[in-house]
Amino acid sequence: MVRDVTPSPPWRVLADGTRRAAATDGPSRRRLLLQVGAAVVVVIVAVVGASLLLARQIAEREAVSAAAQVSDLLAESVVQGALDDDLLSADPVAAAAARARVRDVVGDRVLSSAALVRVKLWTSDGRIVYSDEDRLVGRSYPLEAEELEALDSPRLEAEVTDLTRPENELERDQGKLLEVYRPVWTPSGQPLLFETYTRYSQVSNRTGQLWSSFAGLLASSLLLLVVLLVPVIWALLDRLRRSQDQREALLQDAVDASARERQRIAARLHDGVVQELVAASYSVAAAAQEAERDRATPMAHRLEQAAATVRGSIAGLRSLLVDIYPPSLSSAGLATAVGDLAGAARSHGLTLDLRLPGPGEESGLDTTGERLVFQVAQETVRNAVAHADARSLAVHLRYDERSVQLEVVDDGAGFDSTVAQEAAEHGHFGLRLLPDLARDGGAHLFLSTAPGSGTRWLLEVPRS
């Protein structure tokens, strides 16, 4: 009998009956699709955000360029032909007449656009010789370096108006403006700086039109890309699922092949070496009896020792056969298989307390459940024999209406179950084996142990 231990160490739950999803189940197709979809959305948002920001900048540059081209066209086709050398005359009457001719052309063909709010003509020394605002005519302001460069190296320039400058005092109530300037020439070739001021709202409106067109094209293109990616992603997930199914099938084939090979080895050992050793033990025992009758006592003693050695080898081989493959599990039932397994502990010198259900009682478990019970019994008995330094072992198998219960108790050294569980959680296979087996089978597994207090295992497998 297993000696009583007082106080008994508390039970620790290693498996709570919640069936663990198989490791080979693989990721859910829906979860993968959601993950891929989320990644696609993040990429699309990032791409769309960056693209739309860049598109807005490009659209604004295009709108500014378009406004500048309008002013350039007005200067070339309208204002240039209306200029007269008298604009630069010191004679006030002649200069006024020249300005009047420019005013008529500018008023009819330039300022007819509501977007244009101011027109100026500058000399190279910064004097305004014409403006639609009469108060500006005759005033002088120093030209900026960019404006002087546009006169020296004729080109078209556009920039946002700095309304803080003195020459822009009369435009400050117009809001944000875009100024465009370029050189024009009088009939005698005198350069003047032609400058227009356009409401920036026109640029903003044009920017919005260009940007919305680009944004619509980009969004529709990305949406089409997503639509085209969906069947591709679905096909990849389907291929992943088929690959997972193939791996599961290969794993099951490997397990089945291992079971068949173990069965083949066990059968060959049982029908070959074990039977030959049994025959040899009978022969040696018979020879020992014959030597005893012939009064050859020393020879009879040696033959009896040899027969005992052979019988011990037979018992060891039979225990090994039970470990390799339990033939009684499928043929004689769970109780017989557990009894055969526990009986092997006697060959190691342990005192055995074996309690099994009565003859004819069915476990009510399917093949998987019975193999779970046998595997837990096999592992716990093996640990008690090989590692616990125990003197006695108790193996109790019980059937009730709701479950099959296996209890294995030894009086060995025991161990710290807390440390053992922490080690199991960090991946130690030997300590993970029994909890993993129980979780895979949806069973309850309890452990009660402490250093010097023996070890007690309790397995409960629900009946179907």
C-alpha positions, 0 to 999 in steps of 0.5 A: 500500500502507498503510505499516507502523507500528512498533510496532503499537498494541495491539488494543482489544476493542470488541465481544466477540461477545456479542449485546446485547439489543435496546433495544426488547425492553422490560422482562420481564413476569416482572421487572415482575410481581416489581417490582410484587409487591415494591412491593405487599408493602412497601405491605401490610407498612407498612399492616398494621403501622401498622393493627395498631399502631393497632388494638391501641391502639383495642382496648386503649381498648375493653377498658378502656372495657368494664371501666369499664362493668362497674364502672359497672353494678355501682355503679349496680345493686348497690352504690348500693342497699346503701348506708346513712347509717350508713356515715358514723356515728360510732357504731362499732356502727352503722357496722359493721352498715352495712359488713356489709350492703355486704360481703354484697352486694359479696361475693355480686355484685361480688367473685364475678368473679375479675377484681375484686380490691379494692373501696373506698368513700371519703369526700370527705376521703379516709377509707375507710369500706368495703373488702373488705380490713378492714385498710384500713377507717378509714384516710385518704389524700389523694384525687388531683385526678382523684378529687375532680373525679369527686366534684364533677362526677360521671363515670366514670374508669378508669386504670392503678393506681399501686401506689407510692401508700400507699393501694395498699400491700395491692394490690402483690402482685396485679400490674398493675391497672386502677382504676375509680372513680365517685361513689355516694350514700347515701340522704340524698345524701352522696357516696362514691367507689366504686372497684374494682380489676381485674386488667389481664390481663382487659383484655389478654385482651380487647384480644387478642381484639379485636385478633385479630379486627381483624387477621384482617379486615384481613389477609383484606381485603388478601389479597382486594385483592391477588388482585383486583389480580393480573389488573389488573396482568397486563392492564397488563403485557400492554398494555405488551407489546402497546404495545412490540410496536407500537413495534417494528413502527413502528420496523421500518416506519420502517427499511423505509420509509427503505430503500425511499426510499433505493432509490427515490432511488438508482434515480432518480438512476442511471436519470435524472441519471447516465445523462443525464450519461453521454450528455452525456460521450459527446457532449462527448467526440465533439465534442472529437474532431470539433474536434480533426479540424477543427484547432480545438485550443483548442475541443477542449481546452475540450471535453475538460476539460468531458468530464473534469469530467462524468466526475468528476461521474459518479464522484462520483454513483456513489460517492454512490449506493453510500453511499445504497443498495448495490444490489450487496449483494442482487444481486451479493453482499457481496464486490462491494458492499464492492468498489464501496464501497472503489473509491469511495475512489480518487475521493478520491485514496487509494491502495487495496489491495483484497482480496476473495474469489474469484468464486463464493464465498459469505459464508455469512451471512444478510441481516442479517450481510451488511448488518452487514459492509457497514455497518462497511465503509461507516463505516470507509472513510468515516472514513478518507476524511473524517477520517483525512487518509490517503494509502492505504487497505487493505480486506480481506474474507476468508471462512473456515469459521467466520467472515467477516472484514473488515479496514480499515486506513488510514495516517492520523492515528489517535486515542487509542482509550482516550479514544474508548472513554470518550467512547463510554461517555458517549453520543457517537453517532459513536463508539458506532456501530460497537461497537453495530452489532457487539454487535447482530449478535453479532460481534467488533470490534477496534480498533488505533490511536494518534495518528500511527499510523493506524487498523486495524479488524477485524470477525469475524462468525460464519457460520451 
